[in-house]
């Protein structure tokens, strides 16, 4: 009974009508008045609260105000964040590859062997040359004569075309005093010639190093296509600077006898592909 009575009293209170009056503070006249119950008050209050919530959500989602809300991202911003994350990851991988490649180049310049050099790798697989056709021309003899006058000799591959398809210029025509030999860590060929003979770039490329080293004297390194690198050591004079683009057969240095490891006037010529040393005699006729 007591519970029923308390419920009835509660319902009665919720249904009781109250008058909400607004007076003019000066004249004390009634400006506005209305009857309201507690139930109606809660309903109206709830509706107003929901409207405020929806209005706030609309403003945050569809207006620039959302930029001021911490942690709120629009779909465009989310896509931009994802794209930036992918780009950062790619750039990090590229930087690591570049640093690894630069470390290999430093090792080559110093005369060391890169730590991860794989001698068992099939280096011929790295060499790919676009197919082209050649035609005999009346200008061929003129071109050959000009090359002879400039003492630049064109070396044509005599190996099977399916294995060796790149044509290398001979950097220096002379006698090989020491061959390529991995057993004694001599990853180059030493070519003896006349003092101050002109040394030519074996392929077109960009000079990435041109300077003095204690062991090898004046050294010039050229980066070529197909991740190939050619190194010319013990020069008496360098004719190109870092960043210069050189064509195949272009003179880049003069042969000399510089550096602590030299045994006389000669060219120490190295050929690398993807961090792996190649035997130049397999690709060039000296």
KOLPA-970510 format. One line per field, with one value per residue (C-alpha): x, y, z. Coordinates in pm, whole numbers. Layout:
<recs>
px: X;... $
py: Y;... $
pz: Z;... $
</recs>
This chain:
<recs>
px: 0;279;450;128;68;423;381;53;209;502;276;61;366;475;129;90;78;308;289;600;564;794;735;842;1087;973;593;554;317;304;493;465;329;260;146;397;423;734;681;658;965;1177;1048;1124;1463;1548;1448;1655;1957;1928;1905;2217;2402;2307;2387;2729;2804;2697;2924;3220;3179;3080;3253;3620;3570;3670;4032;4026;3908;4205;4205;3933;4032;3825;3844;4072;4308;4310;4395;4669;4815;4813;4975;5240;5313;5360;5584;5794;5837;5941;6180;6334;6392;6542;6773;6889;6960;7145;7354;7438;7538;7752;7926;8010;8147;8363;8497;8576;8757;8963;9052;8853;8597;8235;8129;7832;8003;7874;8129;7899;7640;7581;7690;7588;7225;7266;7365;7078;7100;6811;6803;6897;6998;7314;7361;7675;7726;7969;8047;8173;8528;8537;8416;8671;8952;8851;8860;9207;9327;9194;9354;9021;8971;8635;8612;8347;8228;8336;8137;7797;7540;7295;7543;7724;7535;7697;7975;8252;8514;8865;8976;9344;9510;9819;9965;9801;10063;9835;9509;9188;9240;8998;9238;9478;9200;9306;8963;9088;9324;9646;9723;10067;10095;10289;10308;10025;9826;9464;9217;8865;8532;8432;8059;7848;7768;7810;8125;8045;8399;8705;8979;9291;9330;9645;9663;9538;9643;9412;9095;8786;8465;8186;7832;7670;7336;7237;7391;7739;8042;8386;8692;9019;9312;9674;9611;9850;9571;9192;9009;8657;8490;8220;7877;8007;7833;8070;8008;8151;8502;8542;8881;8847;9206;9574;9764;10011;10198;10029;9942;10132;10023;10145;10433;10493;10298;9983;9601;9424;9083;8787;8439;8153;7789;7549;7835;7993;8337;8359;8661;8707;8886;8559;8392;8669;8949;9257 $
py: 0;240;175;236;557;677;605;793;1089;1086;1074;1345;1567;1504;1605;1910;2226;2518;2864;3012;3389;3661;4006;4348;4455;4816;4793;4445;4361;4009;3992;3617;3323;2956;2645;2363;2028;1848;1586;1852;2026;1708;1636;1984;1980;1645;1765;2082;1875;1642;1939;2090;1759;1723;2088;2053;1734;1901;2200;1976;1747;1992;2318;2420;2421;2052;2161;2294;1962;1747;1397;1465;1381;1417;1144;1367;1418;1045;967;1229;1079;730;856;1045;737;530;797;819;443;447;737;557;250;463;639;304;179;501;482;119;207;501;275;35;320;437;84;68;403;294;-31;-248;-514;-446;-669;-814;-860;-1186;-1340;-1629;-1396;-1420;-1072;-1119;-1109;-744;-635;-561;-356;-228;-387;-168;-207;-73;19;69;431;638;825;511;544;914;835;553;775;1044;789;679;1039;1088;757;626;263;102;-238;-467;-767;-1101;-1303;-1463;-1190;-1350;-1300;-978;-710;-387;-229;-85;166;66;308;270;72;-100;-410;-571;-606;-768;-946;-962;-1215;-1265;-1503;-1218;-959;-779;-682;-488;-499;-297;-153;-18;255;565;837;1089;867;970;761;737;662;307;398;712;823;1078;1145;1071;1105;1287;1352;1242;934;831;476;526;886;1072;865;917;711;714;591;428;275;-73;9;-17;169;217;327;471;498;627;908;1200;1447;1448;1623;1597;1706;1554;1592;1615;1402;1213;1025;684;730;1082;1155;1186;1166;1123;811;855;703;858;700;486;153;222;26;246;437;239;250;51;-8;-156;-245;-306;-404;-384;-408;-707;-675;-780;-901;-623;-859;-1050;-738;-522;-588;-407 $
pz: 0;93;-242;-433;-244;-311;-682;-692;-514;-756;-1061;-912;-866;-1224;-1346;-1126;-1330;-1262;-1402;-1556;-1561;-1694;-1537;-1654;-1385;-1401;-1430;-1281;-1564;-1691;-2017;-2082;-1894;-1954;-1773;-1753;-1579;-1472;-1743;-2011;-1867;-1896;-2247;-2371;-2199;-2360;-2707;-2667;-2550;-2850;-3086;-2929;-2966;-3334;-3403;-3240;-3436;-3761;-3695;-3611;-3912;-4188;-4093;-4056;-3680;-3681;-3730;-3375;-3228;-3114;-3263;-3520;-3879;-4193;-4460;-4669;-4378;-4305;-4669;-4660;-4342;-4494;-4816;-4622;-4413;-4730;-4882;-4565;-4566;-4933;-4875;-4579;-4796;-5073;-4824;-4686;-5039;-5121;-4803;-4876;-5231;-5115;-4864;-5148;-5359;-5067;-5031;-5402;-5394;-5092;-5263;-5022;-5106;-5005;-4718;-4908;-5245;-5393;-5631;-5714;-5864;-6237;-6335;-6696;-6585;-6484;-6832;-7067;-7379;-7592;-7935;-8227;-8587;-8749;-9112;-9314;-9402;-9602;-9282;-9105;-9233;-9138;-8787;-8746;-8868;-8618;-8338;-8443;-8447;-8096;-7990;-7870;-7949;-7981;-7825;-7971;-7776;-7917;-7665;-7730;-7782;-7543;-7255;-7338;-7527;-7417;-7619;-7403;-7506;-7415;-7140;-7233;-7508;-7375;-7216;-6912;-6640;-6383;-6446;-6246;-5966;-5677;-5503;-5425;-5395;-5712;-5844;-6146;-6441;-6448;-6792;-6879;-7138;-7231;-6961;-6974;-7209;-7234;-7039;-7178;-7015;-7096;-7099;-7080;-6729;-6451;-6249;-5884;-5747;-5874;-5623;-5438;-5219;-5034;-5171;-5528;-5600;-5836;-5876;-6089;-6058;-6315;-6257;-6562;-6647;-6528;-6183;-6328;-6195;-6349;-6149;-6283;-6038;-6021;-6271;-6309;-6383;-6374;-6658;-6516;-6194;-5978;-6137;-6495;-6756;-6984;-7305;-7385;-7521;-7380;-7222;-6843;-6712;-6795;-6694;-6413;-6121;-5818;-5485;-5236;-5389;-5741;-5890;-6192;-6458;-6524;-6508;-6237;-6397;-6207;-6333;-6089;-6128;-5832;-5585;-5758;-5923;-6287;-6481;-6741;-6984;-7028;-7163;-7316;-7564;-7432 $
</recs>
